[in-house]
Amino acid sequence: RKKLNPFVKTEYDTSAPLEKNSSYCDQCFCYICDKQANKCEFWTVVSLCHCNAHNKSKYWKAQRDTALAGVLTIFNFDLTEIDTDLRRGGALLLKFIQDLSVEYSQFLKGVIVNYDD
């Protein structure tokens, strides 16, 4: 069986797509989002790079668990304690973490971000 898109595995690398990991075909899925690669909004986003994710890495497995179960897993809530408002708060917290991760990556590169609004 021929591999359509060669994949380079790493335990943890979100800085940029490794080699040709950003390439995908119609059969490729994002391991983190559990959706087709072309629908993953973080496929090549610096400091998130879902294109580098795979199921042999503890780091990427933890990222997948958080994405699928929600960031609230870090607070060790019982599932019966999580209501609609708490789940929405968890989704907002996860978005904040992702946005902050991208901003921090830009900061480390020396990119100055202006916030005019």
Secondary structure, DSSP 8 states (H G I E B T S, - for coil): ---SS-----SS--SS--TTTT---TT-EETTTTEEGGG-TTSS-TTT-GGG--TT-HHHHHHHHHHHH-GGGGGT--GGG--HHHHHHHHHHHHHHHHHHHHHHHHHTT-------
